Amino acid sequence: MNTPNHLVTAIARIALVAICVPGAAIAGSGGAVLTGIDVLARDGFAPLQGKRVGLITNPTGVTRELASTIDVLAKAPGVTLVALFGPEHGVRGDIAAGEHVDDAKDAATGLPVFSLYGKTRKPTPEMLKGIDTLVFDMQDIGSRSYTYISTMAVAMEAAAEQKIDFVVLDRPNPLGGERVEGRPLDLKYKSFVGWLPIPYLHGMTVGELARMTNAEGWLKDGVRCQLQVVPMDGWRRNMSWRETGLPWVPTSPHVPHAESAYFYAATGILGELHVMSEGVGWPAPFEFVGRSGIDAQKFATALNERNLPGVHFRPAHFKPFYGEWKEKDCGGAQVHLTDANAANLTEISFQVLDAARVQQPEMAIFGNKRDDMFDKVCGTNLIREKLKSGAELDDVLKVWREGVDAFREQRAKYLLY
């Protein structure tokens, strides 16, 4: 099959993107971190011996050598892998964001694949029939709105209800284990893009989140599952992805690199409104911001004059190949994280919105069908209400920062590293 010229150009541009943040994925470089699946295999699959296992995974479930967790458990002595469970994007990663995932049969193993992003998000008793242990192995990106941690939470709930064990194979948070940003979710705005009462950036691994979710009674009716976390070996909270020495497998089509997690955190909230492009549909998703009619030079200059720590905005013009802004000329900026550790990532979305509103005061940010999704991703309606009222951005950010310190204290006893 011939590749269209615009896709060739896109691929070439991706290869040329200059990365200015810590965490670039170079397999085999840096340290010697073992993820949960590596530790599990090293230790002879002890928690799964004699068990009939269901595996919740996707293409990110791999060993350091890029062997699929599916294949590893299918061949593991003393372990009987009986079913696979697919989240958003599917077990093999072949489904677009937000699209319905169907039940199927895995071509490689012949195992049944039950969808957790179709008719149900939660494993049903019928799906779990004959299973002793549910295993979760997926790479998260550290943002509350990423649905994989929601999948983990509802699967833990199902395991508790059916009285089967739940094992989490831990993996690094690509944003590190120290960054916590954004107001914790108000459960009135609970949805699959915000299931747990945690900040937008939680600074935890999936194993740590599972421990906290279980112990804090966040599962339905306060149920608790029989949880075991297989911890990593060698990971430290201040590690960049590069320092782990682990390869990066795209967690979804628009998170192609480890550093993409930083940009998702920086502009993903903005993108929910559809009033500006966040670069989805362009070769560097979440790294570009803009819209039709914006003067790129003035826009970037205005943003840079805000002196935001760790970030620089380069004037840019782009025309997405697909998505909400397909074939529309957008003026705006490329987001360069010059010091990601110093940057307030999640606040970049609000700074960009504010700058766009100043340049295009006629721009209607709210009042369309996306308001509800914006509230769900923010975990509250307070941000939208503040912005609608014309409040100063400092007042908006004050609301956004509330509850972060309390969460840091709350999470402390669940940290493994």
C-alpha positions, 0 to 999 in steps of 0.5 A: 500500500502506498503511503500518501505524501502528506503522511510521509511529510508527517513522519519526517517531521516527527523524526525531526522534532527537537525534544527539550524535555527530560524523558526521551525514550532510548531503549537500553540507555541509562539505568536498569529499571525492571518493570513489574512484568520483568520482576514477575518473570525474574521471580518465577511468576510466584503470585500467579502459580497455579492460577487461571489468569485474566490479563488487562493490557495493551501494546504498552504491556512489554518487558525491557526486551519488548516481549509482550506481557501476553506472550510472556504469561501465555508461556509462563510455567505454572500459569494458565492465561485464559482471557484478555481484556482490552481498554480504550484503543484495544489490546493490540492498539488498533482502535482510535481514541474514543471509538467503541472496542468490540469483543474478539479473539486474539489472533496470536494466542487464540484467547478471547478478548473482552472489551472494556471500552464498548458495551461495558467499561467494567468486567462483568461476572460472565467475563470473569467466570473461571478466572482466579486472578486479574492482572493489570499491565499498562503504561500510564502517562500520569494525567487523571484524564487518561482512561487507563487508570479508570479502567484499573479502578473499575476492574479492581471493583469487579475483582472485589465483587467476584472475590478474585485476586487483583495483581498490578504490574507496576510501571514508571510514571513518565512525568516522574513521581514528584510532580502533583498539579491541579485541583483534585476531582470533585466526585460530582464530575466523576466520569471515565476521564476522571474517576478518582478524587486525585489531582490532574497530575498525581505523581504516582505509579499505577501500583501506588494509585491502586494501593491508594484507591483500595485503602481509601475506599474509593471503589463503589460501596467502599469494597476492597479487592485482594490487591497485590502490587509487583513493584519495579526494581531500580526506579526512583521518583526523580527519574526521567524516562531516559534514566530508566533505560526502558523503551517507550511504546506509544500509549495511544496514537497521540502519545508517540514518545515518552516526552509526549506525556509532558505536552499532553499535560500542558495542552490536553485540557485546552484541547477539550474545548475545540475552540483552539487546536492543541496540535492533534492532527499535526505531526507533534500532537499537543506541542502546537497551539493555535486557531484560525485568525491568530497572529502567530508572532503577536500571540507567541510574544504575548505568551513569552511576556508572561515569563512562565517558568520552563517554557518558551513559545515559538511563533508557528503556523500549521494546518492539521491533516485530520481532526477538529481543525482539519485543513484549517490554517492555524496561527499560534505557537509551538510549545517548547519546554526548556526546563520541564521540571520548572514548568507548571505544566497544567497551567499552560492550557489556561495561559494559552486560553487567556492569551487567545481571549486577549487577542481575539476577544470575540472568541466564544470559549464556552457555550457549546457542547464541549462545556461538559467535557471541559468540566469533567476533565478539570474535575470541577465547574469552578474553572469554567465559571471563573473564566466565564465571569472574566476573572483574572487568570491569577484567581483562576489558577488559585482555584486550580491549585487548591487541594494539592498540598493536602493530597500530597500528605494523603498519598504519602503512605501509599508510595512504594519508592 
